[in-house]
Amino acid sequence: MLTIDEARSEVRIGRADGAEDVFALDTAEAFAAVSAAWLRCGWDAKYVYGFTWLGRPVIQLPEDLLRMQELLWRVRPDVLVETGVAHGGSLVFYASLFAAIGQGRVVGVDLTLRAENRAAIEGHLLAPRIALIEGDSAAPATLAAVRARIAPGEQVMVVLDSNHARAHVRAELDAYAPLVSPGGYIVVCDGIMADLAGAPRSAPDWDWNNPLAAVESFLAANREFVAEEPAFPFNEGAVTSRVTYWPRCFLRRRPA
């Protein structure tokens, strides 16, 4: 049980033995406990379904987008491949960052692109920086179409945000890992599913059938990649961990 006592400026966290851990409200421990409860509440209330980016719905936690901006600014890939398009908001988000940086483009892959979403993305002012591919993201034909969009020597980053089932994410990891440049990243979205089995809009098997399980399986079999949390490029506060739907999401390919 979590209790926020603003009068005493403290957070109390009940333990299984009946005792409580007490943290001052201005500590990283208190912030982490409150954030965990906020993430669960936000999931239940569909908090992330209320944002747009340059006119397109973007179904992502705002902090996750800001942390991706920090990573893209540092890595500056030539191509970002994202599986899972939905309304196209994250494609537009990444394309806008590339436009600001002055280099880079996005390849979006989805099993089924709704006609209205395709039309909106292809008609967007950032469309010149976006390519769309329709098909199963892990299928050989789809992967070949992605490869055809990447020129020799280009720096590539991958974001996996389509079907979040363990087997599918593992198949995507195996398929797209060879595309990632040394020192670059695969970013695996929505590992929070591992903590949400039994929550509204969840399934009972999410405790094992989730992206994090795929990540662990992939890393055990692929020594070329390591889970590596990018350091905050700026931090004058007490908080040193992300508030995220994407825990343990940054998989870095070891430099050559």
Secondary structure as GFF3:
##gff-version 3
##sequence-region A 1 256
A	DSSP	beta_strand	2	5	.	.	.	ID=ss1
A	DSSP	beta_strand	10	14	.	.	.	ID=ss2
A	DSSP	beta_strand	20	24	.	.	.	ID=ss3
A	DSSP	alpha_helix	28	45	.	.	.	ID=ss4
A	DSSP	three_ten_helix	47	50	.	.	.	ID=ss5
A	DSSP	beta_strand	52	53	.	.	.	ID=ss6
A	DSSP	beta_strand	56	57	.	.	.	ID=ss7
A	DSSP	alpha_helix	62	75	.	.	.	ID=ss8
A	DSSP	beta_strand	79	83	.	.	.	ID=ss9
A	DSSP	alpha_helix	89	101	.	.	.	ID=ss10
A	DSSP	beta_strand	105	110	.	.	.	ID=ss11
A	DSSP	alpha_helix	115	122	.	.	.	ID=ss12
A	DSSP	three_ten_helix	127	129	.	.	.	ID=ss13
A	DSSP	beta_strand	130	134	.	.	.	ID=ss14
A	DSSP	alpha_helix	140	147	.	.	.	ID=ss15
A	DSSP	beta_strand	156	160	.	.	.	ID=ss16
A	DSSP	alpha_helix	166	176	.	.	.	ID=ss17
A	DSSP	three_ten_helix	177	179	.	.	.	ID=ss18
A	DSSP	beta_strand	185	188	.	.	.	ID=ss19
A	DSSP	three_ten_helix	191	195	.	.	.	ID=ss20
A	DSSP	three_ten_helix	204	207	.	.	.	ID=ss21
A	DSSP	alpha_helix	211	221	.	.	.	ID=ss22
A	DSSP	beta_strand	225	227	.	.	.	ID=ss23
A	DSSP	beta_strand	250	253	.	.	.	ID=ss24
###
